[in-house]
Amino acid sequence: MSESLERRVVSKVSWRLLPYLFLLYLVAYIDRINTGVAGLQMRRDVPMDDEAWGFGVGLFFPGYFLFEVPSNLILARVGARIWIARIMIFWGIVSACMMLAKTVPLFYGMRFLLGAAEAGFFPGILFYLTKWFRERDRARAVALFMTAGTLAGVLGNPLSGALLKLDGVAGLHGWQWIFLVEGIPAVLLGFSVLKFMAERPADAAWLEPEEQAWLEGELGKERALKAGGPQKSVVAALTEPKVLLLTLVYFLVVTSAYGFEMWLPVILKPLARGDDFLAAVYSAVPYVVATVAMVLIGIAADRTGQRRWTVALCAFLSAAGFFLSAKIAGPALGLAALSLAWIGIKSAQGPFWALSASTLSPAAAAAGLAFINSVANLGGQVGPWLVGRLQKQTHSFSTGLLASSVLLLAAGLIVPTIRARPGRPGGSIT
């Protein structure tokens, strides 16, 4: 009876929450990366060299960093439903207003403000998932949720490419249409959060009382297990060596990821023979293959419990992909190698965040997840700028791809050195 109840509750919670959270993250990620496609045209209207463009695109992340931890601490106090709704409405408005960025200073300022507006959303969702999924189910849940980050490229890049063709309609440039059209859904979904999201299982009218009691009991046991050990302050938890190592690992991954992601349409433009729309379409290919791989690898990480080694092997796979893409001359084979690199980066993230969520006590979880995410995401400032600078100096993206390979190799070597605490599932490291 208990096994039947367990399967029913896990299935019901998964089907109720994950598709909706997936949709929220899909919209968030499209608004974050659509600048890459917009840049195919925007850079003609707002003149910037490669280094300046990479720097401006990356300014999203300092704003994200400064407001991430405070945002998640507020979320823990006022509840996920109200705060995530506030975040989405605010970032949707700012994203749509990116259409007004017709000068370099304004572009820089709007990218910074967009990062500040979105701060707290991703770690807030991760914190929210800890209220609904046990540790043994969490890597799969996070991986399914995070497939939105790959499908954002599958759906968003071709959509953005199509919107570029509206250049001149209603007196707007194509890149302005991208920001306007893709910013509005976040505002609408923000209002839907207030109605749709239940704060915890006990508040979910769509669960039977027996199901609520079982899930609250299971999650309560995990909280009690964590609370049974020595208690740490939030500051002590954040400065714990294992947390700092995880932050370093994710910083290396993020630097490589955004250095690749924000420049991908430009990298693939020669393959598209200069056609902006085709470059946007081709840039969706790595996202397609990574979407399938990250779900399968997330499930495997839950079943085997080897989350540290899963993250390490994915980092090595991505390092190999970037190395091959820098050395292969043919554009089609180069795209295949870049797809391999993207499989590794994206597939590491579900197991990584399941691992990270289990490092902190319940009292420190909100701040801890935000700390790892916000500090590591400063790599999103470094990556696009570094690739742009190397491209400006060498007139080739190969050097930037090799740099990404080295960073991911280092990440893969660090992860296995982080020891799991005995008795924790799947390489958890509390």
C-alpha positions, 0 to 999 in steps of 0.5 A, a space after each residue: 500500500 505504501 509503495 502504491 501511495 508513494 508512486 501515486 504522490 510522486 507522479 501526481 506532484 511531478 505532473 502538476 508542478 514540473 510542466 508549469 515550472 518548466 514553462 516559467 523557466 523556458 520564458 525566463 531563459 529565452 529572455 536571458 539569451 535572446 540577446 545572442 540572436 538580437 545581436 546579429 542585427 542589433 550590432 549594426 544599429 548600436 555599433 560595438 566591437 566584439 569585446 564591447 558587445 561581450 562585455 555588455 551582454 555579460 552585464 546581466 550577471 553582476 546585477 544578478 549577483 548583487 540581488 540574488 541572495 537578498 532576493 532568496 532570503 526575502 522569498 524564504 520569508 514571504 513565500 515562493 508564490 508571491 515572490 516568484 510572481 513579483 520577479 517574473 512581472 518585473 523582469 518581463 517589463 524590463 525585458 520588453 523595455 530592452 527594445 529601447 536600448 538604442 545606445 551603448 550606455 543604455 544597452 549596458 544599463 538595461 542588461 544590468 537591470 534585467 539581471 537584477 530583475 531576474 535575481 532569485 528566480 532560479 534558486 527560488 525554484 530550486 528551494 521550492 522543489 525541496 518542499 515537494 521532492 525528496 532527495 532521491 527524486 530531486 536530480 530527475 526533477 531538477 533535470 526535467 525542470 532545467 530542460 527548459 534551458 535547452 528547449 529555450 534555444 530550440 524554440 527561442 532561437 528560431 523564434 527570435 530569428 523569425 522576429 528579425 524579419 519584422 525589421 521595419 514593421 511599425 517603425 521598429 527594428 527586428 531586434 526590437 520586436 524580439 525584446 517586445 514580443 518575448 518579454 510580454 509572456 513573463 508578465 502574464 505568467 507572473 500573474 498566473 503564479 499567484 493562482 497556480 502555485 501552492 506553497 507546500 503539500 499541505 496547501 495543495 487542494 489537488 492532493 488527497 489528505 492521505 497524500 498530503 500527510 505522506 509527503 509532508 511526513 517524508 520531507 519532514 523526516 529529511 529535515 529532521 535528519 539534517 537538523 539532527 547534526 551540528 547546526 551552523 549559521 548561514 555565514 558558516 554554511 556559506 563559507 564551508 569548504 565544500 560549498 566554496 568548491 561547488 561554487 568554483 565548479 559551477 563558476 567554471 561551467 557557467 563561464 564556458 556555457 555563456 561564452 558559448 551560448 551568447 556567441 553561438 549564432 555569430 559562430 554559426 553564421 558562416 555555416 548559414 552563409 551569412 543568413 541571420 535566420 538560418 544562423 538562429 535555426 542552426 544554433 538550435 541544434 545543440 539544444 535539441 540533442 542536449 535536451 534528450 541527454 540531460 533528462 536521461 543522465 538526470 534519471 541515471 544519476 538518481 538511480 545510481 546515486 553517483 552525482 559527483 561522478 556524473 557531474 565530473 564525466 559530463 564536464 570531461 565530455 564537454 571539454 572534449 567537445 570544445 577541444 574538437 570544435 576548435 580543431 575541426 575545420 568543417 562547419 558541419 563537424 564543428 557543429 556536431 562537436 559543439 553539440 557534444 560540448 553542450 550535452 556535457 554542460 547541460 547534463 551536468 546541471 541536474 545532478 549538480 543542483 541535486 547535489 548542492 541542495 543537499 549540502 545545506 541545513 533547511 535554515 541555510 538552504 535558501 541563502 546557500 543555493 542563491 550564493 552558489 548560483 549568484 557567485 558562479 553566475 559571475 562567470 556569465 560576465 567573464 565568458 562572453 567578454 573573454 570570447 569577444 576579447 580573444 576573437 578581437 585579438 586572434 580573429 578566430 573563435 578557436 582560442 575561445 573554444 579552447 579556453 572553454 575546454 580547459 575550464 571544463 577540464 578543471 571543473 571535472 578534476 575538482 568535483 571528485 575531490 569533494 567527499 560525500 558525507 557517509 550515509 547521504 544518498 548519491 554523493 550528497 556532500 553535507 
